[in-house]
Amino acid sequence: MAMTPVTTWPSSPAVLERSARLRQQAAPLRAACRAHPFVRGIGDGSLPLEFFARWVVQDWRYLLTYVQVLEKVATTAPTAAAGARWAELATFTRDEELALHRAYAARFDLTEADLDHAMDAPATAAYTGFLQAQAERSYAHGVASLVPCGVGYVTLAAELAEGPLPSEPRYADWIHTYADPAFAEAVAWMEIELDRAIGDEAALETTYRSGAEHELAFWDQLWRGW
C-alpha cells in the first residue's frame, strides 16, 4: 500500500451495505493481522529492523504492480469521475510515492539497487498476481481486490495510534502515515466505489475475502521469511 495518501478528496457519503458487510465478514482476518507478531512488533517497537526491511522491499515490489492495477481499474471505471480519481491515485503512486519509498528505504540502509534488483517473495507474487487477475476480470472485482489492503492498513494504524507510540521513530512514522485522516478518506471513497460497482454478490464476497487473506499471508511471510 502507498505510504502517503494521494490527496484529500471531498467527504464521501456513509459506507453503504456491501462494503460494510464485507468489512464485517473479513473482521477475523483483520484481527489476525492485528495480533500478528510482525504488526505487534511495529506497535511496541520490538520488531527487529531487518524484519521490517523485508516489508520495505516487498512493499516496493507490491507497489509496482499496484500502480498497474490502479491504471487498469481507471480504464474500466463506469464513470469519468471515478476513472479520473483512480488515474490520479495511479499517477501519484508512480511519480511521487515510489520516490518517497526510496527515501524511506534509505532509513533502513537499503539502496536503490536493493529495491530495483529485488525479487517478489512467494506471498508477494501471489498477492500481485491475484490483483492483476481480478482487475482483468471486471471493474467490480478489481475494486473488491484492492479495498481490503486499504481497510487493513487504516484499521491497523488507527488501533496502533491509540496506544503509546514506539520509541523507534521509523515505526512511529509508519503508524502516523497510515493513521492520517486523508488516507482513511481515500479508502472510504474506494469503499463507496465498491458499493456502486455492479457484480455478482457471492463472487465479490469471495474476491474480497481472498484479498484479506493475501494481506494476512503477506504479514506472515515478512515474519517467517522465505
Backbone as CSV, one residue per row, in Angstrom:
resi,resn,N_x,N_y,N_z,CA_x,CA_y,CA_z,C_x,C_y,C_z
1,MET,0.851,-1.193,0.000,0.000,0.000,0.000,0.880,1.233,0.000
2,ALA,0.363,2.323,-0.637,1.153,3.549,-0.717,1.416,4.104,0.671
3,MET,2.602,4.702,0.847,2.992,5.230,2.152,2.332,6.558,2.480
4,THR,1.799,7.276,1.472,1.199,8.585,1.695,-0.088,8.671,0.879
5,PRO,-1.193,9.174,1.452,-2.420,9.300,0.693,-2.242,10.221,-0.499
6,VAL,-2.964,9.929,-1.575,-2.764,10.683,-2.800,-3.195,12.137,-2.665
7,THR,-4.310,12.366,-1.992,-4.816,13.726,-1.874,-5.940,13.727,-0.865
8,THR,-6.437,14.877,-0.526,-7.623,14.970,0.321,-8.820,15.219,-0.579
9,TRP,-9.644,14.203,-0.738,-10.813,14.322,-1.585,-12.001,14.820,-0.775
10,PRO,-13.054,15.296,-1.439,-14.246,15.743,-0.710,-14.818,14.611,0.131
11,SER,-15.472,14.979,1.205,-16.034,13.974,2.096,-16.959,13.048,1.336
12,SER,-16.880,11.746,1.647,-17.696,10.748,0.978,-18.934,10.447,1.809
13,PRO,-20.000,9.926,1.159,-21.174,9.514,1.917,-20.820,8.367,2.859
14,ALA,-21.741,8.041,3.749,-21.505,6.947,4.682,-21.294,5.646,3.918
15,VAL,-20.483,4.766,4.484,-20.236,3.478,3.858,-21.555,2.732,3.721
16,LEU,-21.793,2.171,2.566,-23.060,1.534,2.275,-23.020,0.042,2.600
17,GLU,-24.085,-0.646,2.256,-24.299,-2.002,2.760,-23.225,-3.001,2.340
18,ARG,-22.852,-3.055,1.058,-21.924,-4.092,0.620,-20.568,-3.974,1.320
19,SER,-19.965,-2.812,1.286,-18.641,-2.667,1.877,-18.688,-2.874,3.384
20,ALA,-19.771,-2.433,4.020,-19.901,-2.653,5.461,-20.010,-4.138,5.761
21,ARG,-20.781,-4.844,4.948,-20.948,-6.288,5.150,-19.626,-7.026,4.935
22,LEU,-18.911,-6.657,3.879,-17.647,-7.333,3.592,-16.588,-6.994,4.640
23,ARG,-16.611,-5.775,5.148,-15.723,-5.419,6.270,-15.976,-6.348,7.452
24,GLN,-17.258,-6.527,7.762,-17.619,-7.356,8.913,-17.199,-8.800,8.693
25,GLN,-17.423,-9.310,7.504,-17.067,-10.696,7.223,-15.557,-10.926,7.306
26,ALA,-14.781,-9.920,6.939,-13.322,-10.048,6.956,-12.716,-9.644,8.295
27,ALA,-13.545,-9.277,9.261,-13.037,-8.812,10.554,-12.110,-9.824,11.231
28,PRO,-12.420,-11.133,11.208,-11.490,-12.090,11.842,-10.106,-12.088,11.198
29,LEU,-10.033,-11.888,9.896,-8.741,-11.838,9.221,-7.983,-10.571,9.607
30,ARG,-8.697,-9.436,9.713,-8.036,-8.208,10.162,-7.554,-8.352,11.598
31,ALA,-8.354,-9.028,12.426,-7.946,-9.244,13.815,-6.684,-10.101,13.871
32,ALA,-6.592,-11.079,12.973,-5.398,-11.922,12.920,-4.187,-11.109,12.491
33,CYS,-4.391,-10.168,11.584,-3.296,-9.275,11.185,-2.861,-8.422,12.367
34,ARG,-3.836,-7.880,13.094,-3.510,-7.016,14.240,-2.761,-7.790,15.311
35,ALA,-3.117,-9.057,15.494,-2.476,-9.866,16.520,-1.171,-10.489,16.043
36,HIS,-0.858,-10.320,14.770,0.345,-10.965,14.232,1.592,-10.369,14.881
37,PRO,2.594,-11.187,15.189,3.795,-10.654,15.859,4.530,-9.588,15.050
38,PHE,4.425,-9.627,13.737,5.076,-8.580,12.939,4.426,-7.231,13.212
39,VAL,3.101,-7.200,13.177,2.378,-5.949,13.404,2.523,-5.503,14.855
40,ARG,2.426,-6.435,15.780,2.600,-6.077,17.193,3.998,-5.521,17.438
41,GLY,4.969,-6.063,16.709,6.340,-5.587,16.863,6.534,-4.167,16.366
42,ILE,5.769,-3.774,15.350,5.799,-2.372,14.920,5.224,-1.497,16.025
43,GLY,4.104,-1.936,16.578,3.409,-1.133,17.570,4.195,-0.893,18.833
44,ASP,4.916,-1.914,19.287,5.661,-1.729,20.539,7.149,-1.481,20.308
45,GLY,7.548,-1.429,19.034,8.931,-1.113,18.703,9.901,-2.267,18.823
46,SER,9.388,-3.473,19.098,10.276,-4.615,19.326,10.662,-5.356,18.049
47,LEU,10.028,-5.033,16.935,10.309,-5.759,15.699,11.749,-5.509,15.263
48,PRO,12.536,-6.563,15.016,13.902,-6.354,14.529,13.902,-5.558,13.223
49,LEU,14.828,-4.635,13.113,14.866,-3.773,11.938,15.041,-4.558,10.651
50,GLU,15.779,-5.665,10.713,15.972,-6.445,9.488,14.671,-7.089,9.028
51,PHE,13.759,-7.345,9.970,12.448,-7.868,9.593,11.642,-6.783,8.884
52,PHE,11.681,-5.578,9.445,10.920,-4.509,8.808,11.497,-4.155,7.446
53,ALA,12.803,-4.327,7.279,13.417,-4.085,5.971,12.801,-4.989,4.912
54,ARG,12.358,-6.178,5.328,11.657,-7.057,4.385,10.384,-6.386,3.888
55,TRP,9.670,-5.721,4.812,8.452,-5.036,4.404,8.786,-3.934,3.397
56,VAL,9.826,-3.156,3.649,10.184,-2.054,2.762,10.404,-2.573,1.344
57,VAL,11.152,-3.653,1.213,11.462,-4.189,-0.110,10.228,-4.814,-0.752
58,GLN,9.507,-5.635,-0.007,8.365,-6.327,-0.596,7.192,-5.388,-0.837
59,ASP,7.049,-4.341,-0.029,6.008,-3.355,-0.317,6.358,-2.583,-1.587
60,TRP,7.640,-2.341,-1.801,8.080,-1.726,-3.058,7.659,-2.608,-4.233
61,ARG,7.917,-3.902,-4.124,7.535,-4.829,-5.193,6.013,-4.807,-5.386
62,TYR,5.283,-4.770,-4.294,3.818,-4.706,-4.356,3.359,-3.438,-5.066
63,LEU,3.986,-2.304,-4.719,3.571,-1.026,-5.289,3.728,-0.984,-6.812
64,LEU,4.749,-1.647,-7.326,4.964,-1.638,-8.770,3.752,-2.223,-9.502
65,THR,3.213,-3.301,-8.971,2.008,-3.891,-9.572,0.765,-3.100,-9.190
66,TYR,0.744,-2.585,-7.985,-0.396,-1.791,-7.509,-0.690,-0.638,-8.476
67,VAL,0.354,0.019,-8.957,0.180,1.104,-9.928,-0.495,0.585,-11.188
68,GLN,-0.040,-0.543,-11.684,-0.619,-1.108,-12.895,-2.092,-1.450,-12.710
69,VAL,-2.428,-1.976,-11.543,-3.816,-2.341,-11.271,-4.687,-1.088,-11.158
70,LEU,-4.168,-0.051,-10.502,-4.914,1.205,-10.438,-5.175,1.760,-11.830
71,GLU,-4.184,1.686,-12.699,-4.346,2.173,-14.068,-5.393,1.351,-14.819
72,LYS,-5.390,0.049,-14.589,-6.390,-0.805,-15.237,-7.791,-0.472,-14.744
73,VAL,-7.953,-0.331,-13.436,-9.255,-0.010,-12.869,-9.733,1.351,-13.385
74,ALA,-8.818,2.287,-13.551,-9.191,3.604,-14.073,-9.797,3.495,-15.460
75,THR,-9.298,2.579,-16.274,-9.800,2.440,-17.652,-11.142,1.728,-17.713
76,THR,-11.485,0.981,-16.674,-12.741,0.242,-16.685,-13.804,0.859,-15.785
77,ALA,-13.488,1.965,-15.132,-14.452,2.623,-14.246,-15.702,3.028,-15.017
78,PRO,-16.873,2.912,-14.404,-18.120,3.192,-15.108,-18.410,4.668,-15.333
79,THR,-17.712,5.557,-14.613,-17.930,6.993,-14.791,-16.593,7.681,-15.012
80,ALA,-16.646,8.816,-15.684,-15.423,9.585,-15.928,-14.818,10.072,-14.622
81,ALA,-15.679,10.460,-13.679,-15.180,10.965,-12.402,-14.421,9.886,-11.643
82,ALA,-14.971,8.684,-11.607,-14.291,7.586,-10.919,-12.986,7.240,-11.624
83,GLY,-13.030,7.193,-12.946,-11.812,6.903,-13.688,-10.726,7.926,-13.420
84,ALA,-11.112,9.191,-13.312,-10.135,10.248,-13.056,-9.508,10.087,-11.673
85,ARG,-10.293,9.693,-10.695,-9.744,9.525,-9.344,-8.779,8.339,-9.279
86,TRP,-9.154,7.238,-9.895,-8.235,6.090,-9.919,-6.949,6.463,-10.656
87,ALA,-7.077,7.194,-11.752,-5.896,7.596,-12.514,-5.018,8.545,-11.703
88,GLU,-5.649,9.422,-10.924,-4.888,10.334,-10.076,-4.075,9.561,-9.047
89,LEU,-4.702,8.553,-8.452,-4.007,7.733,-7.472,-2.843,6.982,-8.113
90,ALA,-3.074,6.463,-9.318,-2.010,5.744,-10.019,-0.843,6.667,-10.352
91,THR,-1.156,7.863,-10.823,-0.104,8.814,-11.188,0.707,9.231,-9.977
92,PHE,0.029,9.525,-8.889,0.734,9.914,-7.666,1.648,8.790,-7.189
93,THR,1.121,7.585,-7.173,1.916,6.453,-6.690,3.134,6.238,-7.569
94,ARG,2.947,6.321,-8.883,4.058,6.082,-9.812,5.086,7.208,-9.781
95,ASP,4.635,8.448,-9.792,5.554,9.575,-9.958,6.131,10.106,-8.650
96,GLU,5.392,9.939,-7.552,5.843,10.520,-6.289,6.030,9.490,-5.184
97,GLU,5.065,8.580,-5.059,5.131,7.657,-3.936,6.330,6.722,-4.008
98,LEU,6.663,6.246,-5.199,7.811,5.360,-5.314,9.106,6.090,-4.948
99,ALA,9.190,7.376,-5.287,10.361,8.159,-4.894,10.416,8.317,-3.378
100,LEU,9.266,8.554,-2.748,9.216,8.665,-1.306,9.593,7.338,-0.648
101,HIS,9.189,6.263,-1.282,9.506,4.945,-0.745,11.009,4.688,-0.772
102,ARG,11.666,5.164,-1.823,13.123,5.032,-1.887,13.778,5.776,-0.718
103,ALA,13.266,6.962,-0.431,13.817,7.740,0.675,13.591,7.021,2.006
104,TYR,12.427,6.411,2.171,12.144,5.664,3.387,13.061,4.451,3.484
105,ALA,13.307,3.804,2.346,14.193,2.635,2.336,15.593,3.011,2.810
106,ALA,16.041,4.194,2.433,17.384,4.634,2.823,17.523,4.710,4.342
107,ARG,16.422,4.934,5.043,16.458,4.986,6.505,16.706,3.602,7.112
108,PHE,16.590,2.572,6.279,16.886,1.209,6.710,18.122,0.665,5.989
109,ASP,18.940,1.593,5.488,20.189,1.241,4.810,19.961,0.383,3.576
110,LEU,18.828,0.597,2.915,18.541,-0.090,1.663,18.804,0.874,0.515
111,THR,19.592,0.452,-0.449,19.933,1.300,-1.584,18.902,1.161,-2.687
112,GLU,18.989,2.039,-3.668,18.114,1.928,-4.832,18.334,0.602,-5.542
113,ALA,19.573,0.138,-5.573,19.864,-1.145,-6.208,19.177,-2.293,-5.459
114,ASP,19.124,-2.184,-4.125,18.448,-3.217,-3.341,16.984,-3.335,-3.750
115,LEU,16.355,-2.205,-4.003,14.954,-2.206,-4.418,14.801,-2.645,-5.869
116,ASP,15.633,-2.082,-6.742,15.492,-2.334,-8.175,15.766,-3.781,-8.557
117,HIS,16.641,-4.443,-7.799,17.021,-5.808,-8.151,16.367,-6.857,-7.257
118,ALA,15.460,-6.421,-6.415,14.768,-7.364,-5.534,13.797,-8.227,-6.329
119,MET,13.531,-9.394,-5.802,12.570,-10.316,-6.396,11.320,-10.371,-5.522
120,ASP,10.207,-10.676,-6.137,8.986,-10.880,-5.372,9.116,-12.139,-4.527
121,ALA,8.854,-12.021,-3.235,8.750,-13.202,-2.392,7.459,-13.939,-2.755
122,PRO,7.333,-15.216,-2.384,6.166,-16.002,-2.821,4.807,-15.385,-2.518
123,ALA,4.610,-14.909,-1.294,3.312,-14.327,-0.950,3.078,-13.019,-1.686
124,THR,4.137,-12.273,-1.955,4.021,-11.034,-2.732,3.583,-11.344,-4.153
125,ALA,4.216,-12.340,-4.769,3.869,-12.721,-6.138,2.433,-13.223,-6.213
126,ALA,2.019,-13.996,-5.212,0.648,-14.493,-5.205,-0.348,-13.349,-5.076
127,TYR,-0.020,-12.380,-4.233,-0.910,-11.239,-3.990,-1.035,-10.373,-5.239
128,THR,0.095,-10.003,-5.833,0.039,-9.129,-7.002,-0.588,-9.845,-8.199
129,GLY,-0.335,-11.141,-8.320,-0.982,-11.895,-9.390,-2.490,-11.920,-9.222
130,PHE,-2.936,-12.041,-7.992,-4.362,-12.001,-7.684,-4.966,-10.656,-8.070
131,LEU,-4.309,-9.552,-7.709,-4.819,-8.221,-8.043,-4.945,-8.050,-9.554
132,GLN,-3.935,-8.474,-10.281,-3.961,-8.333,-11.737,-5.093,-9.149,-12.350
133,ALA,-5.272,-10.362,-11.867,-6.314,-11.227,-12.407,-7.701,-10.654,-12.142
134,GLN,-7.916,-10.106,-10.952,-9.229,-9.554,-10.622,-9.516,-8.277,-11.400
135,ALA,-8.492,-7.459,-11.618,-8.684,-6.238,-12.402,-9.023,-6.559,-13.848
136,GLU,-8.473,-7.635,-14.363,-8.801,-8.075,-15.722,-10.203,-8.665,-15.784
137,ARG,-10.656,-9.202,-14.691,-11.959,-9.872,-14.649,-13.105,-8.884,-14.810
138,SER,-13.084,-7.801,-14.034,-14.108,-6.759,-14.150,-13.733,-5.595,-13.250
139,TYR,-14.397,-4.471,-13.462,-14.179,-3.321,-12.590,-14.525,-3.664,-11.150
140,ALA,-15.682,-4.296,-10.940,-16.124,-4.612,-9.583,-15.133,-5.512,-8.873
141,HIS,-14.628,-6.516,-9.576,-13.682,-7.429,-8.948,-12.344,-6.734,-8.689
142,GLY,-11.948,-5.855,-9.588,-10.724,-5.107,-9.360,-10.805,-4.271,-8.099
143,VAL,-11.925,-3.573,-7.920,-12.101,-2.751,-6.720,-12.169,-3.627,-5.478
144,ALA,-12.915,-4.731,-5.556,-13.056,-5.631,-4.409,-11.715,-6.224,-3.993
145,SER,-10.810,-6.401,-4.938,-9.495,-6.948,-4.606,-8.596,-5.913,-3.943
146,LEU,-8.793,-4.641,-4.283,-7.943,-3.568,-3.760,-8.355,-3.085,-2.366
147,VAL,-9.642,-3.062,-2.103,-10.142,-2.441,-0.873,-9.620,-3.083,0.409
148,PRO,-9.517,-4.413,0.512,-9.056,-4.986,1.783,-7.698,-4.479,2.234
149,CYS,-6.802,-4.189,1.311,-5.491,-3.662,1.679,-5.640,-2.306,2.368
150,GLY,-6.388,-1.398,1.746,-6.575,-0.079,2.336,-7.277,-0.136,3.674
151,VAL,-8.342,-0.926,3.750,-9.067,-1.059,5.008,-8.162,-1.638,6.087
152,GLY,-7.362,-2.631,5.706,-6.473,-3.257,6.674,-5.470,-2.283,7.242
153,TYR,-4.823,-1.500,6.388,-3.815,-0.557,6.869,-4.443,0.554,7.712
154,VAL,-5.571,1.071,7.277,-6.238,2.122,8.042,-6.626,1.610,9.430
155,THR,-7.175,0.401,9.473,-7.614,-0.178,10.742,-6.436,-0.433,11.674
156,LEU,-5.389,-1.042,11.138,-4.214,-1.330,11.960,-3.598,-0.053,12.514
157,ALA,-3.413,0.925,11.642,-2.764,2.166,12.072,-3.600,2.896,13.118
158,ALA,-4.923,2.910,12.921,-5.788,3.588,13.883,-5.677,2.955,15.256
159,GLU,-5.629,1.635,15.304,-5.530,0.948,16.590,-4.146,1.152,17.214
160,LEU,-3.102,1.083,16.396,-1.757,1.291,16.928,-1.569,2.719,17.424
161,ALA,-2.209,3.671,16.741,-2.072,5.077,17.127,-2.750,5.381,18.460
162,GLU,-3.662,4.522,18.896,-4.352,4.744,20.164,-3.451,4.481,21.367
163,GLY,-2.450,3.618,21.190,-1.565,3.294,22.297,-0.315,4.147,22.266
164,PRO,0.583,3.926,23.195,1.854,4.659,23.161,2.601,4.344,21.870
165,LEU,3.144,5.370,21.240,3.885,5.151,20.003,5.244,4.539,20.320
166,PRO,5.765,3.715,19.426,7.071,3.104,19.674,8.171,4.159,19.711
167,SER,9.210,3.877,20.467,10.330,4.816,20.550,11.147,4.842,19.265
168,GLU,11.047,3.770,18.468,11.727,3.740,17.179,11.009,4.691,16.225
169,PRO,11.646,5.813,15.837,10.938,6.829,15.043,10.464,6.335,13.683
170,ARG,11.171,5.375,13.103,10.751,4.879,11.795,9.437,4.113,11.894
171,TYR,9.231,3.419,12.989,7.966,2.720,13.196,6.852,3.716,13.547
172,ALA,7.185,4.704,14.351,6.196,5.733,14.688,5.754,6.482,13.430
173,ASP,6.690,6.757,12.530,6.340,7.430,11.278,5.424,6.562,10.427
174,TRP,5.667,5.266,10.423,4.814,4.337,9.679,3.377,4.407,10.194
175,ILE,3.228,4.398,11.509,1.893,4.474,12.105,1.228,5.802,11.768
176,HIS,1.964,6.910,11.892,1.404,8.224,11.578,0.933,8.288,10.127
177,THR,1.698,7.690,9.221,1.344,7.733,7.799,-0.021,7.118,7.550
178,TYR,-0.223,5.925,8.059,-1.470,5.221,7.777,-2.619,5.647,8.675
179,ALA,-2.325,6.367,9.751,-3.380,6.912,10.602,-3.828,8.292,10.136
180,ASP,-3.218,8.808,9.093,-3.577,10.127,8.564,-5.033,10.104,8.078
181,PRO,-5.864,11.057,8.515,-7.267,11.081,8.095,-7.442,11.116,6.571
182,ALA,-6.506,11.737,5.865,-6.626,11.796,4.408,-6.521,10.408,3.800
183,PHE,-5.696,9.560,4.402,-5.574,8.198,3.916,-6.887,7.448,4.136
184,ALA,-7.467,7.605,5.315,-8.744,6.957,5.619,-9.838,7.452,4.682
185,GLU,-9.788,8.734,4.344,-10.788,9.300,3.448,-10.680,8.692,2.053
186,ALA,-9.451,8.488,1.594,-9.258,7.861,0.291,-9.796,6.442,0.282
187,VAL,-9.559,5.702,1.364,-10.061,4.332,1.456,-11.580,4.329,1.509
188,ALA,-12.168,5.295,2.209,-13.624,5.392,2.263,-14.200,5.608,0.876
189,TRP,-13.532,6.409,0.053,-14.003,6.609,-1.316,-13.928,5.300,-2.100
190,MET,-12.889,4.541,-1.905,-12.769,3.256,-2.584,-13.910,2.330,-2.177
191,GLU,-14.296,2.386,-0.912,-15.421,1.565,-0.458,-16.729,2.019,-1.105
192,ILE,-16.884,3.308,-1.292,-18.075,3.804,-1.979,-18.121,3.256,-3.404
193,GLU,-16.972,3.229,-4.068,-16.926,2.657,-5.417,-17.270,1.174,-5.399
194,LEU,-16.850,0.481,-4.359,-17.209,-0.929,-4.236,-18.715,-1.082,-4.071
195,ASP,-19.327,-0.199,-3.311,-20.783,-0.238,-3.143,-21.509,0.013,-4.462
196,ARG,-20.965,0.887,-5.276,-21.619,1.272,-6.520,-21.386,0.278,-7.648
197,ALA,-20.335,-0.512,-7.556,-19.974,-1.413,-8.650,-21.025,-2.503,-8.826
198,ILE,-21.234,-2.898,-10.054,-22.227,-3.922,-10.388,-21.515,-5.257,-10.576
199,GLY,-21.968,-6.262,-9.842,-21.361,-7.579,-9.957,-22.092,-8.593,-9.099
200,ASP,-21.777,-9.854,-9.315,-22.393,-10.929,-8.550,-21.924,-10.854,-7.100
201,GLU,-22.868,-10.840,-6.180,-22.526,-10.627,-4.775,-21.640,-11.735,-4.219
202,ALA,-21.997,-12.971,-4.491,-21.217,-14.080,-3.955,-19.791,-14.050,-4.491
203,ALA,-19.650,-13.752,-5.777,-18.311,-13.710,-6.374,-17.488,-12.567,-5.797
204,LEU,-18.126,-11.427,-5.570,-17.411,-10.287,-4.996,-17.011,-10.564,-3.549
205,GLU,-17.863,-11.269,-2.816,-17.505,-11.650,-1.452,-16.256,-12.527,-1.450
206,THR,-16.199,-13.467,-2.399,-15.040,-14.346,-2.494,-13.780,-13.550,-2.817
207,THR,-13.896,-12.607,-3.751,-12.746,-11.784,-4.118,-12.268,-10.958,-2.933
208,TYR,-13.192,-10.334,-2.237,-12.838,-9.502,-1.086,-12.143,-10.342,-0.015
209,ARG,-12.715,-11.491,0.289,-12.110,-12.344,1.316,-10.719,-12.801,0.883
210,SER,-10.565,-13.120,-0.384,-9.249,-13.534,-0.873,-8.241,-12.405,-0.703
211,GLY,-8.664,-11.169,-0.962,-7.777,-10.034,-0.762,-7.343,-9.911,0.687
212,ALA,-8.285,-10.110,1.614,-7.958,-10.050,3.034,-7.026,-11.194,3.436
213,GLU,-7.219,-12.352,2.834,-6.343,-13.493,3.114,-4.927,-13.229,2.609
214,HIS,-4.824,-12.577,1.456,-3.498,-12.230,0.935,-2.797,-11.236,1.858
215,GLU,-3.569,-10.323,2.466,-2.979,-9.383,3.411,-2.330,-10.127,4.582
216,LEU,-3.043,-11.075,5.148,-2.513,-11.840,6.274,-1.298,-12.656,5.843
217,ALA,-1.372,-13.259,4.672,-0.241,-14.050,4.177,0.988,-13.173,3.960
218,PHE,0.774,-11.933,3.540,1.881,-11.008,3.322,2.607,-10.720,4.638
219,TRP,1.837,-10.411,5.700,2.443,-10.154,7.008,3.181,-11.390,7.502
220,ASP,2.566,-12.550,7.339,3.172,-13.772,7.833,4.486,-14.079,7.123
221,GLN,4.525,-13.815,5.834,5.741,-14.014,5.059,6.882,-13.142,5.589
222,LEU,6.566,-11.909,5.921,7.590,-10.984,6.422,8.151,-11.446,7.758
223,TRP,7.323,-12.079,8.549,7.755,-12.554,9.859,8.589,-13.831,9.747
224,ARG,8.122,-14.777,8.933,8.745,-16.085,8.851,9.919,-16.139,7.874
225,GLY,9.930,-15.216,6.906,10.934,-15.287,5.853,10.509,-16.278,4.784
226,TRP,11.390,-16.485,3.810,11.042,-17.384,2.713,12.311,-17.933,2.097
